[in-house]
Amino acid sequence: MSTSENTATDAPQDWKNWHEQRTETVSAPYGPLSLTGTHWLGDAVEGRIPDVPGRWSDDGDEIVLTAAAEDGISLDGAPFTGGARLTADGGPVAASRLAQGGRRLVVLRREGLWAVRVWDPKSEARRSFGGVEATPYDEKWVLPGLFRPYGESRTVQVPNADGRDRGLGLGGELAFTVDGDEHTLQVGVEEDGSLWAVFADTTSGRSSYRFRFLRPSAPAADGTVLVDFNRSLLPPCAFAAHFLCPFPPPGNSLPFDIAAGERSVRIR
C-alpha cells in the first residue's frame, strides 16, 4: 500500500481520536462547560459581584481585591484576607491565583476593561453534558487552500456573543474551491503562524450551532495550506453562555452546507 493510501486509511481514525480528545477537553473539570459567569467590574455595585465573595475595584493597570476570612478565598494556594493587587491571569484555569473551594476566580482584561470569571466543576452545564454532536469524517471536506496575507493586519468590529461589539484582528484571506467555485474566509493569524476563522454556513442555526471556528495549521512558504472542515469546532459559547465569542466578520458566511465537523452540544 502506498503512503498516500496509508494516509487516506488513517485519516478517519485520526479524526475519531481528535473528536474523542475534544470531548475529554471540553468536559474536563475546568473546561468550557464549567464557566458559570463573566462579571465586568464596571457593572459591579459598590464593588460587589453577584455570587462572588470579596470586594473588587478597578485601579487602572490592576484590580484590587479585598476579602475577609468568611469569604473563603485562597490566593496562590493559601487562605487570603486583607487586600491584594492583581493583574490578568494568563495561564490555565486550574492554575489561576484565586480560588474559593473548588471554584476558580479568574481575572480577565479585555480591551482595557476588567472582569472576573467564575469556573465551577459542579456547573449544571457540565453535569448535563452528553457529548458533542459531530458529522463522521468525510474526505470531501479536506480541501487544498491558499492563504493570501493582507499587506498589513486589519481590525474589524464584530458583534460578540454577549451583545457587545469588539475588534477582531484579521491577517489575510483563506481561499479554497468547493464544487468548482472559489470561496474565501477572512482569517486571523496566531503567534505560531497557524490560522483561525470564524465562519457560518447554511447549516448554521439549523443543523449546527449558529457559527463555528476553523483552525488550519500554518501555511507553507508558498501560502498553501490544508483546509479540513471535518475539524470545524464549536466555539466556547456553545458550551457556556458566558464566553465572549466573536461572530463571523463580513464575508465569512458561506452560501452552502458544510455537513462536517462539530455541530452542537448534546444534553443528556
Buried (B, 14 or more C-beta within 10 A) or exposed (E): EEEEEEEEEEBBEEBEEBBEEBBEEBBBBBBBBBBBBBBBBEEBEEBEBEEBBBBBBBEEEBBBBBBEEEBBBBBEEEEBBEEBEBEBBEEEBEEBBBBBEEBBBBBBBBEEEBBBBBBBBEBEBBEEBEBBBBBEBBEEBBBEBBBEEEEEEBEBEBBBBBEEEBEBEBBBBBBBEBEEEEBBBBBBBEEEEBBBBBBBBBBBEEEBBBBBBBBBEEBEEEBEBBBBBBBBBBBBBBBBEBBBBBBBBEEBBBEEEBBBBBBBBEEE
